[in-house]
Amino acid sequence: MSHDQILEKVIGLTADELEVDPSTLGEDTEFKSLGADSFDLLELVTSFEDEFGKELPDDELQSIVTIGDAVKTIESAQ
């Protein structure tokens, strides 16, 4: 799956979960700027894991601040 395909899916899942317009989201969008708290981020990570069939390493979850960070973490997950 390409970087752009992963980005598109992450944006879609984020928009659904946080009820925001996907056209306003990009790689530099910070989850906190969308009103996401730690519970929302946990829900999003679970959605990402389900969508991509990958388990995201716990030690990398703290570094997910932007949508781009989430994409990079998904790309590097086994």
PDB file with one MODEL, atoms N, CA, C and O in Angstrom:
MODEL        1
ATOM      1  N   MET A   1       0.840  -1.175   0.000  1.00  0.00           N
ATOM      2  CA  MET A   1       0.000   0.000   0.000  1.00  0.00           C
ATOM      3  C   MET A   1       0.893   1.249   0.000  1.00  0.00           C
ATOM      4  O   MET A   1       1.863   1.329   0.754  1.00  0.00           O
ATOM      5  N   SER A   2       0.557   2.205  -0.843  1.00  0.00           N
ATOM      6  CA  SER A   2       1.391   3.394  -0.978  1.00  0.00           C
ATOM      7  C   SER A   2       1.168   4.380   0.178  1.00  0.00           C
ATOM      8  O   SER A   2       0.183   4.307   0.912  1.00  0.00           O
ATOM      9  N   HIS A   3       2.120   5.296   0.303  1.00  0.00           N
ATOM     10  CA  HIS A   3       2.038   6.340   1.320  1.00  0.00           C
ATOM     11  C   HIS A   3       0.715   7.115   1.171  1.00  0.00           C
ATOM     12  O   HIS A   3       0.024   7.367   2.158  1.00  0.00           O
ATOM     13  N   ASP A   4       0.375   7.484  -0.062  1.00  0.00           N
ATOM     14  CA  ASP A   4      -0.841   8.262  -0.302  1.00  0.00           C
ATOM     15  C   ASP A   4      -2.104   7.484   0.057  1.00  0.00           C
ATOM     16  O   ASP A   4      -3.067   8.063   0.558  1.00  0.00           O
ATOM     17  N   GLN A   5      -2.104   6.175  -0.197  1.00  0.00           N
ATOM     18  CA  GLN A   5      -3.267   5.352   0.159  1.00  0.00           C
ATOM     19  C   GLN A   5      -3.424   5.267   1.678  1.00  0.00           C
ATOM     20  O   GLN A   5      -4.534   5.359   2.202  1.00  0.00           O
ATOM     21  N   ILE A   6      -2.311   5.093   2.370  1.00  0.00           N
ATOM     22  CA  ILE A   6      -2.361   5.047   3.836  1.00  0.00           C
ATOM     23  C   ILE A   6      -2.837   6.392   4.371  1.00  0.00           C
ATOM     24  O   ILE A   6      -3.688   6.444   5.259  1.00  0.00           O
ATOM     25  N   LEU A   7      -2.289   7.479   3.831  1.00  0.00           N
ATOM     26  CA  LEU A   7      -2.684   8.821   4.260  1.00  0.00           C
ATOM     27  C   LEU A   7      -4.185   9.032   4.071  1.00  0.00           C
ATOM     28  O   LEU A   7      -4.860   9.557   4.957  1.00  0.00           O
ATOM     29  N   GLU A   8      -4.696   8.624   2.928  1.00  0.00           N
ATOM     30  CA  GLU A   8      -6.120   8.784   2.637  1.00  0.00           C
ATOM     31  C   GLU A   8      -6.983   8.032   3.660  1.00  0.00           C
ATOM     32  O   GLU A   8      -7.989   8.556   4.137  1.00  0.00           O
ATOM     33  N   LYS A   9      -6.583   6.815   3.986  1.00  0.00           N
ATOM     34  CA  LYS A   9      -7.335   6.020   4.964  1.00  0.00           C
ATOM     35  C   LYS A   9      -7.232   6.620   6.364  1.00  0.00           C
ATOM     36  O   LYS A   9      -8.223   6.661   7.093  1.00  0.00           O
ATOM     37  N   VAL A  10      -6.043   7.084   6.745  1.00  0.00           N
ATOM     38  CA  VAL A  10      -5.868   7.695   8.071  1.00  0.00           C
ATOM     39  C   VAL A  10      -6.718   8.956   8.175  1.00  0.00           C
ATOM     40  O   VAL A  10      -7.351   9.194   9.204  1.00  0.00           O
ATOM     41  N   ILE A  11      -6.735   9.762   7.121  1.00  0.00           N
ATOM     42  CA  ILE A  11      -7.575  10.963   7.126  1.00  0.00           C
ATOM     43  C   ILE A  11      -9.046  10.587   7.249  1.00  0.00           C
ATOM     44  O   ILE A  11      -9.780  11.213   8.013  1.00  0.00           O
ATOM     45  N   GLY A  12      -9.481   9.586   6.515  1.00  0.00           N
ATOM     46  CA  GLY A  12     -10.870   9.149   6.588  1.00  0.00           C
ATOM     47  C   GLY A  12     -11.262   8.658   7.971  1.00  0.00           C
ATOM     48  O   GLY A  12     -12.317   9.021   8.491  1.00  0.00           O
ATOM     49  N   LEU A  13     -10.407   7.830   8.566  1.00  0.00           N
ATOM     50  CA  LEU A  13     -10.688   7.311   9.906  1.00  0.00           C
ATOM     51  C   LEU A  13     -10.686   8.433  10.942  1.00  0.00           C
ATOM     52  O   LEU A  13     -11.521   8.455  11.846  1.00  0.00           O
ATOM     53  N   THR A  14      -9.753   9.352  10.805  1.00  0.00           N
ATOM     54  CA  THR A  14      -9.672  10.482  11.731  1.00  0.00           C
ATOM     55  C   THR A  14     -10.916  11.352  11.609  1.00  0.00           C
ATOM     56  O   THR A  14     -11.497  11.757  12.616  1.00  0.00           O
ATOM     57  N   ALA A  15     -11.321  11.638  10.384  1.00  0.00           N
ATOM     58  CA  ALA A  15     -12.512  12.467  10.157  1.00  0.00           C
ATOM     59  C   ALA A  15     -13.751  11.808  10.753  1.00  0.00           C
ATOM     60  O   ALA A  15     -14.569  12.482  11.379  1.00  0.00           O
ATOM     61  N   ASP A  16     -13.899  10.494  10.563  1.00  0.00           N
ATOM     62  CA  ASP A  16     -15.048   9.772  11.113  1.00  0.00           C
ATOM     63  C   ASP A  16     -15.030   9.783  12.634  1.00  0.00           C
ATOM     64  O   ASP A  16     -16.041  10.075  13.273  1.00  0.00           O
ATOM     65  N   GLU A  17     -13.885   9.468  13.205  1.00  0.00           N
ATOM     66  CA  GLU A  17     -13.764   9.340  14.665  1.00  0.00           C
ATOM     67  C   GLU A  17     -13.972  10.682  15.373  1.00  0.00           C
ATOM     68  O   GLU A  17     -14.641  10.754  16.404  1.00  0.00           O
ATOM     69  N   LEU A  18     -13.392  11.736  14.809  1.00  0.00           N
ATOM     70  CA  LEU A  18     -13.429  13.040  15.477  1.00  0.00           C
ATOM     71  C   LEU A  18     -14.494  13.972  14.901  1.00  0.00           C
ATOM     72  O   LEU A  18     -14.626  15.122  15.320  1.00  0.00           O
ATOM     73  N   GLU A  19     -15.257  13.449  13.926  1.00  0.00           N
ATOM     74  CA  GLU A  19     -16.365  14.190  13.319  1.00  0.00           C
ATOM     75  C   GLU A  19     -15.918  15.544  12.779  1.00  0.00           C
ATOM     76  O   GLU A  19     -16.466  16.589  13.131  1.00  0.00           O
ATOM     77  N   VAL A  20     -14.901  15.495  11.910  1.00  0.00           N
ATOM     78  CA  VAL A  20     -14.405  16.699  11.243  1.00  0.00           C
ATOM     79  C   VAL A  20     -14.437  16.478   9.731  1.00  0.00           C
ATOM     80  O   VAL A  20     -14.521  15.345   9.257  1.00  0.00           O
ATOM     81  N   ASP A  21     -14.370  17.564   8.993  1.00  0.00           N
ATOM     82  CA  ASP A  21     -14.384  17.515   7.538  1.00  0.00           C
ATOM     83  C   ASP A  21     -13.031  17.001   7.032  1.00  0.00           C
ATOM     84  O   ASP A  21     -12.004  17.626   7.297  1.00  0.00           O
ATOM     85  N   PRO A  22     -13.011  15.882   6.314  1.00  0.00           N
ATOM     86  CA  PRO A  22     -11.730  15.328   5.858  1.00  0.00           C
ATOM     87  C   PRO A  22     -10.957  16.273   4.941  1.00  0.00           C
ATOM     88  O   PRO A  22      -9.733  16.175   4.854  1.00  0.00           O
ATOM     89  N   SER A  23     -11.639  17.177   4.263  1.00  0.00           N
ATOM     90  CA  SER A  23     -10.934  18.089   3.357  1.00  0.00           C
ATOM     91  C   SER A  23     -10.087  19.110   4.116  1.00  0.00           C
ATOM     92  O   SER A  23      -9.258  19.794   3.517  1.00  0.00           O
ATOM     93  N   THR A  24     -10.291  19.218   5.429  1.00  0.00           N
ATOM     94  CA  THR A  24      -9.503  20.158   6.234  1.00  0.00           C
ATOM     95  C   THR A  24      -8.276  19.498   6.835  1.00  0.00           C
ATOM     96  O   THR A  24      -7.499  20.159   7.526  1.00  0.00           O
ATOM     97  N   LEU A  25      -8.083  18.199   6.585  1.00  0.00           N
ATOM     98  CA  LEU A  25      -7.007  17.445   7.208  1.00  0.00           C
ATOM     99  C   LEU A  25      -5.852  17.210   6.248  1.00  0.00           C
ATOM    100  O   LEU A  25      -6.051  17.031   5.046  1.00  0.00           O
ATOM    101  N   GLY A  26      -4.638  17.214   6.795  1.00  0.00           N
ATOM    102  CA  GLY A  26      -3.440  16.931   6.020  1.00  0.00           C
ATOM    103  C   GLY A  26      -2.390  16.302   6.913  1.00  0.00           C
ATOM    104  O   GLY A  26      -2.631  16.073   8.098  1.00  0.00           O
ATOM    105  N   GLU A  27      -1.228  16.024   6.346  1.00  0.00           N
ATOM    106  CA  GLU A  27      -0.171  15.350   7.108  1.00  0.00           C
ATOM    107  C   GLU A  27       0.296  16.160   8.305  1.00  0.00           C
ATOM    108  O   GLU A  27       0.733  15.586   9.302  1.00  0.00           O
ATOM    109  N   ASP A  28       0.213  17.478   8.225  1.00  0.00           N
ATOM    110  CA  ASP A  28       0.683  18.328   9.318  1.00  0.00           C
ATOM    111  C   ASP A  28      -0.374  18.588  10.383  1.00  0.00           C
ATOM    112  O   ASP A  28      -0.083  19.239  11.386  1.00  0.00           O
ATOM    113  N   THR A  29      -1.590  18.095  10.188  1.00  0.00           N
ATOM    114  CA  THR A  29      -2.665  18.331  11.150  1.00  0.00           C
ATOM    115  C   THR A  29      -2.364  17.612  12.459  1.00  0.00           C
ATOM    116  O   THR A  29      -2.124  16.405  12.474  1.00  0.00           O
ATOM    117  N   GLU A  30      -2.380  18.364  13.557  1.00  0.00           N
ATOM    118  CA  GLU A  30      -2.158  17.776  14.878  1.00  0.00           C
ATOM    119  C   GLU A  30      -3.494  17.297  15.445  1.00  0.00           C
ATOM    120  O   GLU A  30      -4.509  17.988  15.355  1.00  0.00           O
ATOM    121  N   PHE A  31      -3.469  16.100  16.029  1.00  0.00           N
ATOM    122  CA  PHE A  31      -4.694  15.546  16.600  1.00  0.00           C
ATOM    123  C   PHE A  31      -5.255  16.445  17.696  1.00  0.00           C
ATOM    124  O   PHE A  31      -6.472  16.590  17.814  1.00  0.00           O
ATOM    125  N   LYS A  32      -4.376  17.053  18.501  1.00  0.00           N
ATOM    126  CA  LYS A  32      -4.838  17.950  19.569  1.00  0.00           C
ATOM    127  C   LYS A  32      -5.588  19.148  19.010  1.00  0.00           C
ATOM    128  O   LYS A  32      -6.530  19.638  19.634  1.00  0.00           O
ATOM    129  N   SER A  33      -5.175  19.628  17.831  1.00  0.00           N
ATOM    130  CA  SER A  33      -5.851  20.781  17.226  1.00  0.00           C
ATOM    131  C   SER A  33      -7.276  20.433  16.809  1.00  0.00           C
ATOM    132  O   SER A  33      -8.099  21.317  16.573  1.00  0.00           O
ATOM    133  N   LEU A  34      -7.557  19.137  16.722  1.00  0.00           N
ATOM    134  CA  LEU A  34      -8.902  18.670  16.373  1.00  0.00           C
ATOM    135  C   LEU A  34      -9.733  18.374  17.618  1.00  0.00           C
ATOM    136  O   LEU A  34     -10.868  17.905  17.526  1.00  0.00           O
ATOM    137  N   GLY A  35      -9.151  18.654  18.778  1.00  0.00           N
ATOM    138  CA  GLY A  35      -9.859  18.416  20.039  1.00  0.00           C
ATOM    139  C   GLY A  35      -9.698  17.010  20.570  1.00  0.00           C
ATOM    140  O   GLY A  35     -10.423  16.605  21.479  1.00  0.00           O
ATOM    141  N   ALA A  36      -8.760  16.258  20.020  1.00  0.00           N
ATOM    142  CA  ALA A  36      -8.559  14.866  20.445  1.00  0.00           C
ATOM    143  C   ALA A  36      -7.834  14.815  21.789  1.00  0.00           C
ATOM    144  O   ALA A  36      -6.814  15.473  21.989  1.00  0.00           O
ATOM    145  N   ASP A  37      -8.383  14.021  22.698  1.00  0.00           N
ATOM    146  CA  ASP A  37      -7.703  13.780  23.969  1.00  0.00           C
ATOM    147  C   ASP A  37      -7.062  12.396  23.915  1.00  0.00           C
ATOM    148  O   ASP A  37      -7.103  11.735  22.877  1.00  0.00           O
ATOM    149  N   SER A  38      -6.479  11.961  25.006  1.00  0.00           N
ATOM    150  CA  SER A  38      -5.767  10.678  25.003  1.00  0.00           C
ATOM    151  C   SER A  38      -6.707   9.505  24.712  1.00  0.00           C
ATOM    152  O   SER A  38      -6.298   8.530  24.082  1.00  0.00           O
ATOM    153  N   PHE A  39      -7.951   9.591  25.161  1.00  0.00           N
ATOM    154  CA  PHE A  39      -8.912   8.526  24.871  1.00  0.00           C
ATOM    155  C   PHE A  39      -9.216   8.478  23.374  1.00  0.00           C
ATOM    156  O   PHE A  39      -9.283   7.400  22.782  1.00  0.00           O
ATOM    157  N   ASP A  40      -9.400   9.656  22.764  1.00  0.00           N
ATOM    158  CA  ASP A  40      -9.646   9.708  21.320  1.00  0.00           C
ATOM    159  C   ASP A  40      -8.472   9.111  20.542  1.00  0.00           C
ATOM    160  O   ASP A  40      -8.666   8.384  19.568  1.00  0.00           O
ATOM    161  N   LEU A  41      -7.261   9.427  20.983  1.00  0.00           N
ATOM    162  CA  LEU A  41      -6.074   8.886  20.306  1.00  0.00           C
ATOM    163  C   LEU A  41      -6.012   7.373  20.427  1.00  0.00           C
ATOM    164  O   LEU A  41      -5.638   6.688  19.475  1.00  0.00           O
ATOM    165  N   LEU A  42      -6.372   6.852  21.578  1.00  0.00           N
ATOM    166  CA  LEU A  42      -6.401   5.400  21.756  1.00  0.00           C
ATOM    167  C   LEU A  42      -7.427   4.767  20.818  1.00  0.00           C
ATOM    168  O   LEU A  42      -7.163   3.728  20.214  1.00  0.00           O
ATOM    169  N   GLU A  43      -8.591   5.391  20.698  1.00  0.00           N
ATOM    170  CA  GLU A  43      -9.621   4.905  19.771  1.00  0.00           C
ATOM    171  C   GLU A  43      -9.106   4.932  18.330  1.00  0.00           C
ATOM    172  O   GLU A  43      -9.326   3.994  17.564  1.00  0.00           O
ATOM    173  N   LEU A  44      -8.422   6.016  17.977  1.00  0.00           N
ATOM    174  CA  LEU A  44      -7.881   6.126  16.626  1.00  0.00           C
ATOM    175  C   LEU A  44      -6.829   5.055  16.347  1.00  0.00           C
ATOM    176  O   LEU A  44      -6.835   4.438  15.282  1.00  0.00           O
ATOM    177  N   VAL A  45      -5.934   4.838  17.296  1.00  0.00           N
ATOM    178  CA  VAL A  45      -4.901   3.813  17.119  1.00  0.00           C
ATOM    179  C   VAL A  45      -5.550   2.448  16.918  1.00  0.00           C
ATOM    180  O   VAL A  45      -5.116   1.671  16.069  1.00  0.00           O
ATOM    181  N   THR A  46      -6.583   2.158  17.693  1.00  0.00           N
ATOM    182  CA  THR A  46      -7.310   0.890  17.538  1.00  0.00           C
ATOM    183  C   THR A  46      -7.921   0.801  16.141  1.00  0.00           C
ATOM    184  O   THR A  46      -7.863  -0.251  15.503  1.00  0.00           O
ATOM    185  N   SER A  47      -8.500   1.892  15.670  1.00  0.00           N
ATOM    186  CA  SER A  47      -9.069   1.914  14.320  1.00  0.00           C
ATOM    187  C   SER A  47      -7.998   1.697  13.258  1.00  0.00           C
ATOM    188  O   SER A  47      -8.210   0.963  12.293  1.00  0.00           O
ATOM    189  N   PHE A  48      -6.840   2.342  13.441  1.00  0.00           N
ATOM    190  CA  PHE A  48      -5.735   2.167  12.493  1.00  0.00           C
ATOM    191  C   PHE A  48      -5.277   0.709  12.476  1.00  0.00           C
ATOM    192  O   PHE A  48      -5.061   0.134  11.409  1.00  0.00           O
ATOM    193  N   GLU A  49      -5.129   0.117  13.658  1.00  0.00           N
ATOM    194  CA  GLU A  49      -4.681  -1.280  13.742  1.00  0.00           C
ATOM    195  C   GLU A  49      -5.674  -2.205  13.048  1.00  0.00           C
ATOM    196  O   GLU A  49      -5.273  -3.120  12.329  1.00  0.00           O
ATOM    197  N   ASP A  50      -6.969  -1.972  13.261  1.00  0.00           N
ATOM    198  CA  ASP A  50      -7.999  -2.799  12.626  1.00  0.00           C
ATOM    199  C   ASP A  50      -7.987  -2.626  11.106  1.00  0.00           C
ATOM    200  O   ASP A  50      -8.068  -3.603  10.362  1.00  0.00           O
ATOM    201  N   GLU A  51      -7.884  -1.387  10.660  1.00  0.00           N
ATOM    202  CA  GLU A  51      -7.927  -1.080   9.222  1.00  0.00           C
ATOM    203  C   GLU A  51      -6.735  -1.661   8.472  1.00  0.00           C
ATOM    204  O   GLU A  51      -6.885  -2.192   7.371  1.00  0.00           O
ATOM    205  N   PHE A  52      -5.553  -1.558   9.071  1.00  0.00           N
ATOM    206  CA  PHE A  52      -4.338  -1.955   8.362  1.00  0.00           C
ATOM    207  C   PHE A  52      -3.834  -3.343   8.764  1.00  0.00           C
ATOM    208  O   PHE A  52      -2.876  -3.843   8.173  1.00  0.00           O
ATOM    209  N   GLY A  53      -4.460  -3.963   9.750  1.00  0.00           N
ATOM    210  CA  GLY A  53      -4.053  -5.299  10.173  1.00  0.00           C
ATOM    211  C   GLY A  53      -2.656  -5.336  10.755  1.00  0.00           C
ATOM    212  O   GLY A  53      -1.951  -6.339  10.643  1.00  0.00           O
ATOM    213  N   LYS A  54      -2.256  -4.227  11.383  1.00  0.00           N
ATOM    214  CA  LYS A  54      -0.925  -4.144  11.985  1.00  0.00           C
ATOM    215  C   LYS A  54      -1.067  -3.689  13.427  1.00  0.00           C
ATOM    216  O   LYS A  54      -1.947  -2.896  13.760  1.00  0.00           O
ATOM    217  N   GLU A  55      -0.188  -4.202  14.278  1.00  0.00           N
ATOM    218  CA  GLU A  55      -0.150  -3.729  15.660  1.00  0.00           C
ATOM    219  C   GLU A  55       0.904  -2.637  15.764  1.00  0.00           C
ATOM    220  O   GLU A  55       2.072  -2.845  15.435  1.00  0.00           O
ATOM    221  N   LEU A  56       0.471  -1.473  16.227  1.00  0.00           N
ATOM    222  CA  LEU A  56       1.401  -0.350  16.347  1.00  0.00           C
ATOM    223  C   LEU A  56       2.143  -0.469  17.669  1.00  0.00           C
ATOM    224  O   LEU A  56       1.523  -0.668  18.713  1.00  0.00           O
ATOM    225  N   PRO A  57       3.474  -0.349  17.630  1.00  0.00           N
ATOM    226  CA  PRO A  57       4.280  -0.527  18.846  1.00  0.00           C
ATOM    227  C   PRO A  57       3.927   0.502  19.923  1.00  0.00           C
ATOM    228  O   PRO A  57       3.874   1.702  19.655  1.00  0.00           O
ATOM    229  N   ASP A  58       3.687   0.018  21.137  1.00  0.00           N
ATOM    230  CA  ASP A  58       3.316   0.895  22.241  1.00  0.00           C
ATOM    231  C   ASP A  58       4.329   2.005  22.472  1.00  0.00           C
ATOM    232  O   ASP A  58       3.958   3.131  22.805  1.00  0.00           O
ATOM    233  N   ASP A  59       5.608   1.690  22.296  1.00  0.00           N
ATOM    234  CA  ASP A  59       6.639   2.690  22.568  1.00  0.00           C
ATOM    235  C   ASP A  59       6.666   3.813  21.532  1.00  0.00           C
ATOM    236  O   ASP A  59       7.324   4.832  21.745  1.00  0.00           O
ATOM    237  N   GLU A  60       5.963   3.640  20.420  1.00  0.00           N
ATOM    238  CA  GLU A  60       5.923   4.681  19.394  1.00  0.00           C
ATOM    239  C   GLU A  60       4.655   5.520  19.465  1.00  0.00           C
ATOM    240  O   GLU A  60       4.562   6.550  18.797  1.00  0.00           O
ATOM    241  N   LEU A  61       3.683   5.102  20.257  1.00  0.00           N
ATOM    242  CA  LEU A  61       2.398   5.790  20.278  1.00  0.00           C
ATOM    243  C   LEU A  61       2.512   7.214  20.809  1.00  0.00           C
ATOM    244  O   LEU A  61       1.777   8.098  20.368  1.00  0.00           O
ATOM    245  N   GLN A  62       3.424   7.448  21.750  1.00  0.00           N
ATOM    246  CA  GLN A  62       3.599   8.789  22.306  1.00  0.00           C
ATOM    247  C   GLN A  62       4.116   9.770  21.259  1.00  0.00           C
ATOM    248  O   GLN A  62       3.928  10.979  21.395  1.00  0.00           O
ATOM    249  N   SER A  63       4.762   9.259  20.219  1.00  0.00           N
ATOM    250  CA  SER A  63       5.327  10.138  19.201  1.00  0.00           C
ATOM    251  C   SER A  63       4.324  10.482  18.096  1.00  0.00           C
ATOM    252  O   SER A  63       4.651  11.235  17.179  1.00  0.00           O
ATOM    253  N   ILE A  64       3.119   9.943  18.177  1.00  0.00           N
ATOM    254  CA  ILE A  64       2.102  10.258  17.173  1.00  0.00           C
ATOM    255  C   ILE A  64       1.397  11.551  17.583  1.00  0.00           C
ATOM    256  O   ILE A  64       0.533  11.563  18.461  1.00  0.00           O
ATOM    257  N   VAL A  65       1.792  12.632  16.922  1.00  0.00           N
ATOM    258  CA  VAL A  65       1.226  13.953  17.210  1.00  0.00           C
ATOM    259  C   VAL A  65       0.389  14.441  16.023  1.00  0.00           C
ATOM    260  O   VAL A  65      -0.647  15.083  16.197  1.00  0.00           O
ATOM    261  N   THR A  66       0.859  14.123  14.820  1.00  0.00           N
ATOM    262  CA  THR A  66       0.179  14.577  13.607  1.00  0.00           C
ATOM    263  C   THR A  66      -0.325  13.375  12.801  1.00  0.00           C
ATOM    264  O   THR A  66       0.025  12.228  13.078  1.00  0.00           O
ATOM    265  N   ILE A  67      -1.139  13.668  11.815  1.00  0.00           N
ATOM    266  CA  ILE A  67      -1.605  12.619  10.912  1.00  0.00           C
ATOM    267  C   ILE A  67      -0.413  11.990  10.193  1.00  0.00           C
ATOM    268  O   ILE A  67      -0.382  10.778   9.984  1.00  0.00           O
ATOM    269  N   GLY A  68       0.563  12.810   9.818  1.00  0.00           N
ATOM    270  CA  GLY A  68       1.769  12.284   9.171  1.00  0.00           C
ATOM    271  C   GLY A  68       2.534  11.328  10.065  1.00  0.00           C
ATOM    272  O   GLY A  68       3.077  10.328   9.595  1.00  0.00           O
ATOM    273  N   ASP A  69       2.578  11.639  11.377  1.00  0.00           N
ATOM    274  CA  ASP A  69       3.236  10.731  12.324  1.00  0.00           C
ATOM    275  C   ASP A  69       2.532   9.377  12.343  1.00  0.00           C
ATOM    276  O   ASP A  69       3.181   8.332  12.395  1.00  0.00           O
ATOM    277  N   ALA A  70       1.207   9.403  12.299  1.00  0.00           N
ATOM    278  CA  ALA A  70       0.437   8.152  12.299  1.00  0.00           C
ATOM    279  C   ALA A  70       0.747   7.345  11.040  1.00  0.00           C
ATOM    280  O   ALA A  70       0.913   6.127  11.105  1.00  0.00           O
ATOM    281  N   VAL A  71       0.824   8.019   9.907  1.00  0.00           N
ATOM    282  CA  VAL A  71       1.123   7.330   8.642  1.00  0.00           C
ATOM    283  C   VAL A  71       2.508   6.674   8.715  1.00  0.00           C
ATOM    284  O   VAL A  71       2.669   5.515   8.331  1.00  0.00           O
ATOM    285  N   LYS A  72       3.499   7.411   9.205  1.00  0.00           N
ATOM    286  CA  LYS A  72       4.861   6.863   9.311  1.00  0.00           C
ATOM    287  C   LYS A  72       4.902   5.666  10.252  1.00  0.00           C
ATOM    288  O   LYS A  72       5.592   4.685   9.974  1.00  0.00           O
ATOM    289  N   THR A  73       4.178   5.733  11.354  1.00  0.00           N
ATOM    290  CA  THR A  73       4.150   4.629  12.312  1.00  0.00           C
ATOM    291  C   THR A  73       3.502   3.402  11.680  1.00  0.00           C
ATOM    292  O   THR A  73       3.978   2.282  11.868  1.00  0.00           O
ATOM    293  N   ILE A  74       2.424   3.604  10.935  1.00  0.00           N
ATOM    294  CA  ILE A  74       1.757   2.495  10.254  1.00  0.00           C
ATOM    295  C   ILE A  74       2.689   1.883   9.209  1.00  0.00           C
ATOM    296  O   ILE A  74       2.783   0.661   9.094  1.00  0.00           O
ATOM    297  N   GLU A  75       3.376   2.736   8.452  1.00  0.00           N
ATOM    298  CA  GLU A  75       4.292   2.241   7.416  1.00  0.00           C
ATOM    299  C   GLU A  75       5.426   1.402   8.008  1.00  0.00           C
ATOM    300  O   GLU A  75       5.871   0.437   7.387  1.00  0.00           O
ATOM    301  N   SER A  76       5.887   1.761   9.189  1.00  0.00           N
ATOM    302  CA  SER A  76       7.021   1.049   9.775  1.00  0.00           C
ATOM    303  C   SER A  76       6.611  -0.159  10.623  1.00  0.00           C
ATOM    304  O   SER A  76       7.459  -0.966  11.005  1.00  0.00           O
ATOM    305  N   ALA A  77       5.316  -0.283  10.915  1.00  0.00           N
ATOM    306  CA  ALA A  77       4.839  -1.409  11.734  1.00  0.00           C
ATOM    307  C   ALA A  77       4.886  -2.701  10.935  1.00  0.00           C
ATOM    308  O   ALA A  77       4.696  -2.708   9.719  1.00  0.00           O
ATOM    309  N   GLN A  78       5.141  -3.790  11.643  1.00  0.00           N
ATOM    310  CA  GLN A  78       5.200  -5.105  10.988  1.00  0.00           C
ATOM    311  C   GLN A  78       3.831  -5.730  10.882  1.00  0.00           C
ATOM    312  O   GLN A  78       3.695  -6.835  10.358  1.00  0.00           O
TER     313      GLN A  78
ENDMDL
END
